[in-house]
Amino acid sequence: MESTPLLTPYKMGKFDLSHRIVLAPLTRSRSYGNIPQPHAILYYTQRTTKGGFLISEATGISNTAHAYKDTPGIWTKEQVEAWKPIVDAVHQKGGVFFCQIWHAGRASPHENQPNGQAPISSTDKQIAPQDIQDGGVITSSSPRRLRSDEIPGVVNDFRLAARNAIEAGFDGVEIHAAHGYLIEQFMKDSVNDRTDEYGGSLENRCRFALDVVEAVADEIGADRVGVRLSPFSDDCECWDSNPETLGPYMVQSLNKYNILFCHMVEPRMCIVEGRYQIPFFFFFFFCKRHVCL
């Protein structure tokens, strides 16, 4: 593969980028009450250059979406209005700003759910307790398996979140379909044990993800849509028995929608105890072009 200097321009659809270094999403947990705060203006503008590309921290699509306390949302008018000065400040410095829209699924504890209810997922299987370095154990909440007739409602939540992101001034959205969160809980066979049209075959397991992409692209335009994938990761105990097939299938499927980009976790993996492990090293893998920025 021919090398390209990072500090050279790139035309990303209708966006003229001055260089190829991108601010990837980073959860900050400083949006108290799920409302973006004014101090985020400083955080994002410090990382903005003219013609630079930024992706926001993971932003919840609904009041059931959050894995962590005090992460931002974009499903209410108050949240949209709170994002506006942050987005405006990035634009004033010449940046291109996308909002990452996200649902955590079973990775959300019941404490973060309305009335303490169970988090939703493709399954009712709980994430196994995780040992941590100080000798403690992290336990997760038991999820509730979504009924087939409920899934279109979640797809619509993604669509409305994308509409709200554009209303807030964002240039586009990145759909978070990686790292063991809700969309990936449908895609990967270690979690998805459904027997309906959203489970079983690879095509069925990817149906929810592609329904979300189609709905969002129809709402705001495919040229404003990116998708983040991590076929080789096993975050949140979510892994696939055949990631070498899952990844290309999703990329080929995304190409049909002519979206702007696919943000792919690079498959640098080793095998530990029979599972693929991958470091958190990201690059942009552009559909159609199949090149980095």
C-alpha positions in Angstrom: 0.0 0.0 0.0 1.4 3.4 -1.0 2.0 5.7 2.0 0.5 9.1 2.2 1.7 11.9 4.5 -0.7 12.6 7.3 -0.5 16.4 6.8 -1.8 16.4 3.3 -5.3 17.4 2.2 -8.1 14.9 1.6 -11.5 15.4 0.0 -14.0 13.4 2.1 -17.2 13.6 0.0 -18.2 17.2 0.1 -15.9 18.0 3.0 -12.4 19.5 2.2 -10.1 18.3 5.0 -6.7 20.0 5.4 -5.0 16.9 6.8 -5.7 13.3 7.7 -5.5 13.3 11.5 -9.0 12.7 13.0 -10.2 13.2 16.6 -11.8 9.9 17.4 -14.7 9.6 19.9 -13.7 9.6 23.5 -16.2 9.2 26.3 -15.7 11.9 28.9 -18.7 11.4 31.4 -18.9 15.2 32.0 -22.3 15.8 30.5 -24.2 16.1 33.8 -27.7 14.8 33.6 -26.9 13.7 30.0 -26.8 17.4 29.0 -23.7 18.6 27.1 -22.0 21.3 29.2 -20.4 24.6 28.2 -16.9 23.4 29.2 -17.1 21.0 26.2 -16.5 24.1 24.0 -12.9 24.3 25.3 -12.4 20.6 25.0 -13.4 20.4 21.4 -12.0 23.7 20.2 -8.6 22.8 21.6 -8.6 19.9 19.3 -9.9 21.7 16.2 -7.8 22.9 13.3 -9.1 24.5 10.1 -10.2 21.7 7.9 -9.8 19.1 10.6 -12.3 16.3 11.2 -13.7 15.6 14.7 -16.1 13.0 15.9 -17.9 13.7 19.2 -18.0 11.4 22.2 -20.6 8.7 22.2 -24.0 10.4 22.4 -27.1 8.5 23.5 -30.1 8.2 21.2 -32.6 7.7 24.0 -33.0 7.5 27.7 -32.2 3.8 27.6 -29.0 4.2 25.7 -26.3 5.1 28.2 -23.6 2.7 29.5 -22.0 5.3 31.7 -23.1 8.1 34.0 -23.2 11.6 32.6 -22.6 10.8 28.9 -24.4 13.2 26.5 -27.6 12.6 24.7 -29.4 14.0 21.7 -33.0 12.9 22.0 -34.4 16.0 23.7 -34.8 19.6 22.7 -32.7 20.7 25.7 -29.8 18.4 24.6 -30.0 19.7 21.0 -29.8 23.3 22.3 -26.9 22.5 24.6 -24.9 21.0 21.7 -25.4 24.1 19.5 -22.8 26.4 21.0 -20.3 23.6 21.1 -20.8 22.7 17.5 -20.7 26.4 16.5 -17.4 26.9 18.3 -15.8 24.0 16.3 -17.2 25.5 13.1 -15.8 28.9 13.9 -12.4 27.4 14.0 -13.0 25.7 10.6 -13.6 22.2 11.8 -15.8 19.5 10.4 -17.8 17.9 13.3 -19.8 14.6 13.3 -21.8 13.3 16.2 -21.4 9.7 17.2 -24.8 8.3 17.9 -25.0 5.3 20.2 -27.0 2.8 22.2 -25.1 0.6 24.8 -27.7 -2.2 25.0 -26.8 -4.7 27.7 -23.6 -2.8 28.5 -25.8 -0.3 30.4 -26.4 -1.0 34.1 -30.0 -0.9 35.4 -29.0 2.2 37.5 -28.7 4.1 34.2 -32.1 2.9 33.0 -35.5 4.7 33.5 -37.0 3.5 36.7 -34.2 1.0 37.1 -35.5 -1.3 34.4 -33.5 -3.9 32.6 -31.3 -2.7 29.7 -32.4 -3.9 26.3 -30.4 -6.2 24.0 -30.6 -8.8 21.3 -30.5 -11.4 24.1 -31.3 -12.0 27.7 -27.8 -13.3 28.4 -25.9 -11.2 31.0 -22.3 -10.1 30.6 -20.2 -12.3 32.9 -18.6 -10.7 35.9 -15.3 -9.1 35.1 -12.2 -9.1 37.4 -10.4 -5.8 37.8 -6.9 -5.0 38.8 -7.6 -4.0 42.4 -9.1 -7.4 43.1 -12.7 -6.2 42.7 -15.3 -7.6 40.4 -17.6 -5.6 38.0 -21.0 -7.1 37.6 -23.5 -6.3 34.9 -27.3 -6.1 34.8 -29.5 -8.8 33.3 -30.8 -7.5 29.9 -34.2 -7.8 28.4 -34.4 -9.4 25.0 -36.1 -7.0 22.6 -39.2 -8.4 20.9 -39.2 -8.4 17.1 -41.9 -5.8 17.0 -39.9 -3.5 19.3 -36.8 -3.3 17.1 -38.2 -0.9 14.5 -38.7 1.6 17.3 -35.1 1.5 18.2 -34.2 2.0 14.6 -36.4 5.0 14.6 -34.6 6.3 17.7 -31.4 6.3 15.7 -33.1 8.1 12.9 -34.5 10.8 15.2 -31.1 11.2 16.8 -29.5 11.8 13.4 -32.1 14.4 12.6 -31.5 16.1 16.0 -27.7 16.1 15.3 -28.2 18.0 12.1 -30.6 20.4 13.9 -27.8 21.0 16.5 -25.5 22.0 13.6 -23.4 18.8 13.3 -22.1 18.1 9.8 -23.1 14.5 10.0 -23.2 11.4 12.3 -21.2 8.3 13.0 -23.3 5.3 13.9 -21.6 3.4 16.7 -21.8 -0.3 15.6 -18.7 -1.5 17.5 -17.2 -2.5 20.9 -20.0 -4.7 22.1 -22.7 -2.1 22.3 -26.3 -2.7 21.1 -25.8 -2.9 17.3 -22.9 -5.3 17.7 -24.9 -7.4 20.2 -27.1 -8.2 17.2 -24.2 -8.7 14.7 -22.0 -11.1 16.7 -22.9 -14.8 17.3 -21.5 -15.0 20.8 -24.3 -12.8 22.0 -27.1 -13.1 19.4 -29.1 -16.2 20.1 -32.3 -15.1 18.4 -34.4 -17.4 16.2 -36.4 -14.6 14.4 -35.4 -12.6 11.4 -32.7 -10.8 13.4 -30.8 -13.9 14.4 -29.2 -17.1 13.1 -27.6 -16.4 9.7 -25.0 -13.7 9.1 -27.5 -11.8 7.0 -30.1 -11.9 9.8 -27.6 -10.9 12.5 -26.6 -7.8 10.4 -30.1 -6.9 9.6 -30.6 -4.5 12.5 -27.3 -2.7 11.8 -28.2 -2.2 8.1 -31.8 -1.1 9.0 -30.3 1.6 11.2 -27.9 2.7 8.4 -30.7 2.8 5.9 -33.0 4.8 8.2 -30.3 7.3 9.1 -29.1 7.7 5.5 -32.7 8.3 4.4 -33.2 10.9 7.1 -30.0 13.1 6.7 -28.4 11.8 3.4 -25.8 9.1 3.0 -23.1 11.7 2.4 -23.4 12.7 6.0 -23.2 9.2 7.5 -20.3 7.1 8.8 -20.3 3.8 10.6 -17.9 2.4 13.2 -17.2 -1.3 13.2 -14.9 -3.6 15.2 -15.4 -7.2 13.8 -12.3 -8.6 15.6 -12.9 -7.1 19.1 -14.5 -8.9 22.0 -15.4 -5.9 24.2 -18.3 -6.4 26.6 -18.0 -10.1 26.0 -19.2 -9.7 22.4 -17.2 -11.6 19.8 -17.8 -13.4 16.6 -16.8 -16.9 15.6 -15.9 -15.7 12.1 -14.8 -12.1 12.1 -13.0 -12.6 8.8 -16.4 -13.0 7.1 -18.4 -10.6 9.3 -16.2 -7.6 8.5 -16.2 -7.9 4.7 -19.9 -8.6 4.6 -20.7 -5.4 6.5 -18.4 -3.3 4.3 -19.9 -4.7 1.1 -23.4 -4.1 2.5 -22.5 -0.6 3.5 -21.2 0.2 0.0 -24.8 -0.3 -1.2 -25.9 2.7 0.8 -22.9 4.8 -0.5 -22.2 6.2 3.0 -19.3 8.6 3.6 -17.0 6.4 5.6 -16.5 3.3 7.7 -14.4 3.8 10.8 -12.8 0.3 11.3 -10.8 -1.1 14.2 -7.7 -2.4 12.6 -7.4 -6.2 12.7 -4.1 -6.5 14.5 -4.9 -9.5 16.6 -3.4 -12.3 18.5 -5.4 -15.2 20.0 -5.6 -15.5 23.7 -7.5 -18.5 25.2 -9.2 -19.1 21.9 -10.4 -15.5 21.3 -9.2 -12.8 19.1 -7.7 -9.8 21.0 -7.1 -6.5 19.5 -5.5 -3.2 20.7 -7.5 0.0 20.6 -5.9 1.3 17.4 -8.2 2.9 14.9 -8.0 4.0 11.3 -10.5 5.2 8.8 -11.4 2.7 6.2 -13.5 4.3 3.5 -16.2 2.4 1.7 -15.8 2.3 -2.1 -12.2 3.6 -2.0 -10.9 1.2 0.6 -8.1 3.5 1.6 -7.1 5.4 4.7 -7.6 9.2 4.9 
